[in-house]
Amino acid sequence: MLTAARASVATPRTLPASRHRETGRVFFPRIPEGSPLADKYEAVTLSHTAKLYSFTVVHPGPKTGKSPFALAYADFPEGVRVFGRLEFDVRPAIGAALSVEVDEGVDGVTSSYRFIARG
């Protein structure tokens, strides 16, 4: 419906996150290194897959000329729920498996990510 699913890259990038050293709880986005709390967290990455928690299709006003796009919440195995763009060819069911595609910015920092519903 929205866009064709993209081909997987050879080495998929993952979303950077943080894990609290005492509780083990994972947070997204990653706690910045300059944060006063940074020493309480370790850097981790999220899985390449997630499950669809919920989504909506946004229909911009006709005068904008923009196409509809989907936004979703995805649940990761690490116990984190992440909000982002969703791409699909066939409308996914809640609980559907999602893959995560991450684009690296020019400076080596994550610049964008999206969830892809396959099937």
BAKEKE-932418 format. One record per residue (C-alpha): residue number from 1; x, y, z. Coordinates in steps of 0.2 Angstrom, whole numbers, plus 2048, in hexadecimal, padded with zeros to 3 digits. Each point is the difference from the previous one (the first is absolute). Example, Ala and Ser with C-alpha at 12.3 -4.5 7.8 and 13.67 -1.06 7.14 Angstrom:
BEGIN
<node><k>1</k><px>83E</px><py>7EA</py><pz>827</pz></node>
<node><k>2</k><px>806</px><py>811</py><pz>7FD</pz></node>
//
This chain:
BEGIN
<node><k>1</k><px>800</px><py>800</py><pz>800</pz></node>
<node><k>2</k><px>80D</px><py>80D</py><pz>805</pz></node>
<node><k>3</k><px>810</px><py>7FB</py><pz>7F9</pz></node>
<node><k>4</k><px>809</px><py>7F0</py><pz>7F9</pz></node>
<node><k>5</k><px>80A</px><py>7F7</py><pz>80D</pz></node>
<node><k>6</k><px>812</px><py>803</py><pz>7FF</pz></node>
<node><k>7</k><px>80E</px><py>7F3</py><pz>7FE</pz></node>
<node><k>8</k><px>809</px><py>7FB</py><pz>80F</pz></node>
<node><k>9</k><px>812</px><py>807</py><pz>802</pz></node>
<node><k>10</k><px>80E</px><py>7F3</py><pz>803</pz></node>
<node><k>11</k><px>804</px><py>806</py><pz>811</pz></node>
<node><k>12</k><px>7F0</px><py>808</py><pz>808</pz></node>
<node><k>13</k><px>803</px><py>80E</py><pz>80B</pz></node>
<node><k>14</k><px>7F7</px><py>801</py><pz>811</pz></node>
<node><k>15</k><px>7F8</px><py>80D</py><pz>80B</pz></node>
<node><k>16</k><px>80C</px><py>807</py><pz>80E</pz></node>
<node><k>17</k><px>7F8</px><py>7FE</py><pz>811</pz></node>
<node><k>18</k><px>806</px><py>800</py><pz>813</pz></node>
<node><k>19</k><px>7FE</px><py>7F3</py><pz>80D</pz></node>
<node><k>20</k><px>7FF</px><py>805</py><pz>813</pz></node>
<node><k>21</k><px>80F</px><py>7F7</py><pz>808</pz></node>
<node><k>22</k><px>7F6</px><py>7FC</py><pz>810</pz></node>
<node><k>23</k><px>7EF</px><py>7FD</py><pz>7FA</pz></node>
<node><k>24</k><px>803</px><py>7F9</py><pz>7EE</pz></node>
<node><k>25</k><px>7F2</px><py>80B</py><pz>7F9</pz></node>
<node><k>26</k><px>803</px><py>806</py><pz>7EE</pz></node>
<node><k>27</k><px>7FD</px><py>811</py><pz>7FA</pz></node>
<node><k>28</k><px>7FE</px><py>808</py><pz>7EF</pz></node>
<node><k>29</k><px>808</px><py>80B</py><pz>7FA</pz></node>
<node><k>30</k><px>811</px><py>7FD</py><pz>807</pz></node>
<node><k>31</k><px>805</px><py>80B</py><pz>810</pz></node>
<node><k>32</k><px>80D</px><py>80D</py><pz>7F9</pz></node>
<node><k>33</k><px>812</px><py>7FE</py><pz>806</pz></node>
<node><k>34</k><px>800</px><py>811</py><pz>807</pz></node>
<node><k>35</k><px>7F1</px><py>7FD</py><pz>80B</pz></node>
<node><k>36</k><px>803</px><py>801</py><pz>813</pz></node>
<node><k>37</k><px>7F7</px><py>7EF</py><pz>801</pz></node>
<node><k>38</k><px>80B</px><py>7F8</py><pz>7F2</pz></node>
<node><k>39</k><px>80B</px><py>7F6</py><pz>80C</pz></node>
<node><k>40</k><px>7F0</px><py>7F6</py><pz>806</pz></node>
<node><k>41</k><px>7FD</px><py>7FA</py><pz>7EE</pz></node>
<node><k>42</k><px>809</px><py>7F5</py><pz>7F4</pz></node>
<node><k>43</k><px>7FE</px><py>801</py><pz>7ED</pz></node>
<node><k>44</k><px>7F6</px><py>7F3</py><pz>7F8</pz></node>
<node><k>45</k><px>7F7</px><py>7FD</py><pz>7EF</pz></node>
<node><k>46</k><px>7EE</px><py>7FB</py><pz>7FD</pz></node>
<node><k>47</k><px>7FC</px><py>7F0</py><pz>7F6</pz></node>
<node><k>48</k><px>7FD</px><py>800</py><pz>7ED</pz></node>
<node><k>49</k><px>7EE</px><py>7FB</py><pz>802</pz></node>
<node><k>50</k><px>7F1</px><py>806</py><pz>80A</pz></node>
<node><k>51</k><px>7EE</px><py>7FD</py><pz>801</pz></node>
<node><k>52</k><px>7F2</px><py>80C</py><pz>7FB</pz></node>
<node><k>53</k><px>7F7</px><py>808</py><pz>80F</pz></node>
<node><k>54</k><px>7F6</px><py>80C</py><pz>7F7</pz></node>
<node><k>55</k><px>800</px><py>80C</py><pz>7F0</pz></node>
<node><k>56</k><px>7F6</px><py>80D</py><pz>7F7</pz></node>
<node><k>57</k><px>800</px><py>807</py><pz>7EF</pz></node>
<node><k>58</k><px>802</px><py>813</py><pz>7FF</pz></node>
<node><k>59</k><px>7F8</px><py>808</py><pz>7F1</pz></node>
<node><k>60</k><px>807</px><py>812</py><pz>7FD</pz></node>
<node><k>61</k><px>7F4</px><py>80D</py><pz>7FA</pz></node>
<node><k>62</k><px>7FD</px><py>800</py><pz>7ED</pz></node>
<node><k>63</k><px>809</px><py>811</py><pz>7FE</pz></node>
<node><k>64</k><px>810</px><py>7F9</py><pz>807</pz></node>
<node><k>65</k><px>802</px><py>7F4</py><pz>7F1</pz></node>
<node><k>66</k><px>808</px><py>7F3</py><pz>80C</pz></node>
<node><k>67</k><px>7FB</px><py>7EE</py><pz>7FF</pz></node>
<node><k>68</k><px>7F9</px><py>7F7</py><pz>80F</pz></node>
<node><k>69</k><px>80D</px><py>7F8</py><pz>80C</pz></node>
<node><k>70</k><px>7FF</px><py>7F4</py><pz>80F</pz></node>
<node><k>71</k><px>807</px><py>802</py><pz>812</pz></node>
<node><k>72</k><px>801</px><py>7F2</py><pz>80C</pz></node>
<node><k>73</k><px>805</px><py>7FA</py><pz>811</pz></node>
<node><k>74</k><px>80B</px><py>7F1</py><pz>800</pz></node>
<node><k>75</k><px>804</px><py>7F4</py><pz>80F</pz></node>
<node><k>76</k><px>812</px><py>7FA</py><pz>801</pz></node>
<node><k>77</k><px>805</px><py>7F0</py><pz>809</pz></node>
<node><k>78</k><px>80B</px><py>80B</py><pz>80B</pz></node>
<node><k>79</k><px>7F0</px><py>807</py><pz>808</pz></node>
<node><k>80</k><px>800</px><py>811</py><pz>7F7</pz></node>
<node><k>81</k><px>7F2</px><py>807</py><pz>7F6</pz></node>
<node><k>82</k><px>806</px><py>80B</py><pz>7F2</pz></node>
<node><k>83</k><px>7F6</px><py>80D</py><pz>7F5</pz></node>
<node><k>84</k><px>805</px><py>802</py><pz>7ED</pz></node>
<node><k>85</k><px>7FB</px><py>7FF</py><pz>7EE</pz></node>
<node><k>86</k><px>7F8</px><py>7F0</py><pz>7FA</pz></node>
<node><k>87</k><px>801</px><py>7FA</py><pz>7EE</pz></node>
<node><k>88</k><px>7F6</px><py>7F2</py><pz>7F9</pz></node>
<node><k>89</k><px>7F8</px><py>7F9</py><pz>7F0</pz></node>
<node><k>90</k><px>7F2</px><py>7F6</py><pz>808</pz></node>
<node><k>91</k><px>7F8</px><py>808</py><pz>80F</pz></node>
<node><k>92</k><px>808</px><py>7F7</py><pz>80F</pz></node>
<node><k>93</k><px>7F6</px><py>7F8</py><pz>80F</pz></node>
<node><k>94</k><px>804</px><py>806</py><pz>812</pz></node>
<node><k>95</k><px>80E</px><py>7F4</py><pz>806</pz></node>
<node><k>96</k><px>807</px><py>7FE</py><pz>7EF</pz></node>
<node><k>97</k><px>813</px><py>7FE</py><pz>7FF</pz></node>
<node><k>98</k><px>80A</px><py>80F</py><pz>7FB</pz></node>
<node><k>99</k><px>811</px><py>802</py><pz>7FA</pz></node>
<node><k>100</k><px>80A</px><py>810</py><pz>804</pz></node>
<node><k>101</k><px>80A</px><py>80A</py><pz>7F3</pz></node>
<node><k>102</k><px>80C</px><py>80D</py><pz>807</pz></node>
<node><k>103</k><px>809</px><py>80D</py><pz>7F5</pz></node>
<node><k>104</k><px>810</px><py>807</py><pz>806</pz></node>
<node><k>105</k><px>803</px><py>812</py><pz>7FF</pz></node>
<node><k>106</k><px>80F</px><py>808</py><pz>7F8</pz></node>
<node><k>107</k><px>808</px><py>802</py><pz>811</pz></node>
<node><k>108</k><px>7FE</px><py>7EE</py><pz>804</pz></node>
<node><k>109</k><px>7F1</px><py>804</py><pz>80C</pz></node>
<node><k>110</k><px>7EF</px><py>7F8</py><pz>7FD</pz></node>
<node><k>111</k><px>7F6</px><py>80C</py><pz>7F5</pz></node>
<node><k>112</k><px>7F0</px><py>7F6</py><pz>7FD</pz></node>
<node><k>113</k><px>7F8</px><py>7F0</py><pz>802</pz></node>
<node><k>114</k><px>7F0</px><py>7F7</py><pz>7FA</pz></node>
<node><k>115</k><px>7F6</px><py>7F1</py><pz>804</pz></node>
<node><k>116</k><px>7FC</px><py>7F4</py><pz>7F1</pz></node>
<node><k>117</k><px>7F2</px><py>7F4</py><pz>800</pz></node>
<node><k>118</k><px>803</px><py>7F2</py><pz>7F4</pz></node>
<node><k>119</k><px>7F3</px><py>7F4</py><pz>7F9</pz></node>
//
